[in-house]
Amino acid sequence: MREPSADIVFERREYTVGELTEEIGALLSDAYANIWVSGEVSGFKLAASGHAYFTIKDDKAALKCACWKGAYRLLRFKPQDGVEVLLRGRIEVYNVRGEYQLIVDAVQPIGAGALQAAFEKLKKKLAAEGLFESDRKKLIPKFPRNIGIVTSPTGAVIRDILHVIERRFRGAHVRVFPALVQGHGAAEQVAAGVRYFNENPWADVVIVARGGGSIEDLWAFNEEPLARAIAASTVPVISAVGHETDFTIADFVADLRAPTPSAAAEIVTASRETVLDQLRTAEARMKQDLRLRLASAARRLQSVSTQRALTIVERRLFRTGQRVDDASQSAKSLIAAQLTKHRTRFNALEQALRRLDLRLIITAAKRRNESLRARLDAARAAITAQRTSRLEVLAGRLQSLNPLQILARGFAVVSREDGAIVRNPAQMAPGTPIRIRLAEGEGTAVATTHQPVQ
């Protein structure tokens, strides 16, 4: 066997930390580009940037995960602590900490059976506490003037509710508490909305609403904090979550369950036409009853043969007719009074809405802004003029102290060649070179004689 030559030199490759981390990251990204990983969510955190960070774990290991803002917004199921999930994504290395993590693109819950079991467990617990009992539920007012709604401010649900209220009863006042209705933090926001309408006594009834979806989508309405907030409410609460076939814990705790959000809006609004139809029906029934009574009396009259009996019956008929006329007039007056009352209320509400016209408010604000701007411009101009005048006075004073002004009146400054100012003739012996500074230049000379000023 041939011995290796002593001249062979093995090449040594050296990495920086960054280079090695980049190379490892590239290898992992290529090897694990589109994988599915299952585990239990732990430490979920939604950053202010919109990115989500959490860890999935099993009984053997843990894996850090990140879901960027764009992908997180598109997730149908949002990760929650303690929930078993199946994640799709890719492995990348976070160079700053030298850690590998799963970049998540999709999330699926593992088995709706776990959620259903949690639903049944909480339902049994609250039922044992008596929160579902009918005797603790409050009556929904027939004609509520102020309606509070807790739901998402965007989407079809709030539009449908407002459309029904506008169509059926324009005189109703509505306030919307905007809240998430799905995902992390949704239950807390909806519960905060219920508490808001209790802490600010305004609403006659509160509607908690959301559109349909899967058990995962509706899970916020199956959480205990929201159920207890609804149970503690002193204001009647209507649960309008999902479709007619969807049931949540909120439905059982609420004072009334509506099959859909639109149905909840119909429950709390009385149609004006319905009220008028009821009055017309009552009037028709009363008239029919009177006609039947008159017909019965007429049949009895036919059996009376004496004039006296006829006279007595005639008098009774006249009195009965008078009572009928009085009752009819009273009914008409009552109906007219009710219509006038509702019309006056409607006009007052319409005037109040006009006074709250945002266009008028904005116009007034613009006028105030223009007035303040004019006053600010005037004040700025006055201050500028005052300071300009002051500057001119100070400039004049400074100019009067300028030594060159003295030279301009015919004086001169005499100095020796070393720069020393000559103030006494004794400082310049005959033959001493001197410099003479005038207002518009300077010259040189030689001292010949010197004599003190007498």
C-alpha positions, 0 to 999 in steps of 0.5 A, spaced: 500 500 500 502 506 498 504 511 503 500 518 503 505 523 501 508 528 506 507 534 501 499 533 501 496 539 505 488 539 507 484 545 506 481 548 512 475 552 511 473 557 516 466 560 517 464 566 521 458 565 525 453 569 520 456 565 514 455 558 518 448 560 520 446 562 513 448 556 510 444 552 516 438 556 514 438 554 507 439 547 508 433 547 513 429 551 508 430 546 502 429 540 506 423 542 510 419 547 505 412 545 506 411 541 512 405 539 516 406 539 524 401 537 530 402 539 537 399 543 542 399 551 542 402 555 548 405 562 549 400 565 544 402 572 543 399 577 538 404 583 537 403 590 535 405 589 528 400 584 527 405 578 527 403 572 531 408 568 535 407 562 539 410 555 541 407 548 539 409 542 543 408 535 545 410 530 551 417 530 547 419 537 544 417 544 543 418 548 536 417 555 536 413 558 531 411 565 527 405 567 523 406 573 519 401 579 519 398 577 512 398 570 513 395 571 520 389 575 517 387 570 512 387 564 517 380 561 518 382 558 525 386 562 530 391 559 534 389 559 542 393 556 548 391 549 550 388 547 543 391 542 539 392 544 532 395 542 525 400 547 522 403 548 515 409 552 514 416 552 512 423 551 517 427 558 517 433 560 522 432 566 525 439 569 525 439 574 531 438 568 536 441 562 532 434 559 533 430 555 527 422 556 527 416 554 523 413 560 519 406 558 519 402 559 513 395 555 515 392 552 521 387 547 522 384 544 529 385 537 531 378 534 531 372 538 533 371 533 538 375 536 543 371 543 542 365 539 543 367 536 549 369 543 552 362 546 550 358 540 554 363 541 560 362 548 561 354 548 559 353 542 564 357 547 569 353 553 568 347 549 568 348 546 575 349 554 577 342 555 575 344 560 569 340 557 564 333 557 569 327 561 566 325 564 572 332 568 572 331 571 565 328 578 564 323 580 560 324 583 553 321 590 553 316 590 547 317 598 545 325 599 547 327 606 545 334 605 546 338 599 543 345 597 544 348 592 539 355 588 541 358 586 534 363 587 529 362 594 526 364 591 519 360 586 515 353 584 513 351 582 520 351 590 523 348 592 516 342 587 516 340 589 523 340 596 522 336 595 515 331 592 519 331 597 525 330 603 520 325 599 516 320 597 522 321 603 527 325 609 525 324 612 532 329 607 535 336 609 538 341 605 536 348 605 539 354 600 537 359 597 541 365 595 536 368 588 538 372 582 535 367 576 534 372 571 532 379 569 534 384 571 540 381 576 545 374 576 542 370 573 548 373 579 552 371 584 547 364 582 547 364 581 554 366 588 555 361 591 551 355 587 555 359 591 561 359 597 558 351 598 557 350 596 564 355 601 567 352 606 562 345 606 563 342 608 557 340 601 553 333 598 554 335 592 551 342 589 548 343 585 542 350 580 542 350 578 534 355 574 530 354 571 523 354 563 522 360 559 522 364 553 524 364 551 532 371 554 531 369 560 528 363 561 534 368 559 540 368 566 543 361 565 544 362 559 548 367 562 553 366 562 560 367 570 561 362 572 556 357 567 559 358 570 566 358 577 563 351 576 560 348 572 566 350 578 570 347 583 566 341 588 569 339 590 562 336 584 558 340 581 553 338 577 546 343 572 543 343 572 536 349 568 534 350 564 527 344 561 524 338 558 526 341 551 527 347 554 531 347 554 539 352 557 543 353 558 551 351 565 550 344 563 547 343 559 554 345 564 558 341 570 555 334 572 556 332 571 549 335 567 543 334 569 536 335 565 531 339 570 526 341 577 527 336 580 523 330 576 527 333 579 533 332 586 530 325 584 528 324 582 536 326 589 539 322 593 533 315 594 533 312 595 526 308 602 526 303 598 521 303 592 525 300 597 531 295 600 526 293 594 524 291 591 531 287 598 532 283 597 526 282 590 528 280 592 535 275 597 532 272 592 527 271 587 532 267 592 536 263 594 531 261 587 529 259 585 536 255 591 536 251 589 530 250 582 533 247 585 539 243 589 535 240 584 531 239 579 537 235 585 540 231 586 533 229 579 534 227 579 541 222 585 539 219 581 533 216 577 539 213 583 543 206 585 540 204 591 545 205 598 543 208 599 550 213 594 549 215 597 542 216 603 545 220 601 551 224 597 546 225 603 541 227 607 547 232 602 549 234 601 542 235 609 541 240 608 548 243 603 545 245 606 539 247 612 543 252 608 547 254 605 540 255 612 537 259 614 544 263 608 544 265 609 536 267 616 537 271 614 543 275 609 539 276 614 534 278 619 539 283 614 542 286 612 535 287 619 533 290 621 540 295 615 539 297 617 532 298 624 534 302 622 539 306 617 535 307 622 530 309 628 534 314 623 537 317 621 530 317 629 528 321 630 535 326 625 533 327 627 526 328 634 528 333 632 533 337 628 528 337 634 524 340 638 529 346 632 529 347 633 522 355 632 521 355 637 515 352 643 520 357 641 525 363 641 521 361 647 518 361 651 524 368 647 526 371 650 520 368 657 521 371 657 528 378 654 525 378 660 520 376 665 526 382 662 530 387 662 524 385 670 522 386 672 530 393 668 530 395 671 523 394 678 526 397 676 533 403 674 529 403 680 524 403 685 531 409 681 534 413 681 528 412 689 527 413 690 534 420 686 534 422 689 528 421 696 531 425 694 537 431 691 532 431 697 529 432 701 535 437 696 538 441 697 531 441 704 531 444 704 538 449 699 536 451 703 530 452 710 534 457 706 538 461 703 532 468 706 533 468 707 525 463 713 526 468 717 530 473 716 524 468 718 519 468 725 523 475 727 521 479 723 527 485 718 526 488 712 530 495 712 531 499 706 532 506 703 532 509 698 528 508 693 533 500 695 533 500 699 540 496 705 540 499 711 541 496 715 546 502 720 548 507 723 544 512 720 549 511 713 546 514 716 539 521 718 539 523 722 533 524 717 527 519 712 530 515 709 524 507 710 525 501 708 522 495 712 521 488 709 521 483 714 517 475 712 516 476 710 509 484 707 509 490 707 513 497 710 511 504 710 514 509 716 517 515 717 521 515 721 527 519 728 527 518 731 533 513 730 539 510 735 544 505 734 549 498 738 548 498 744 553 
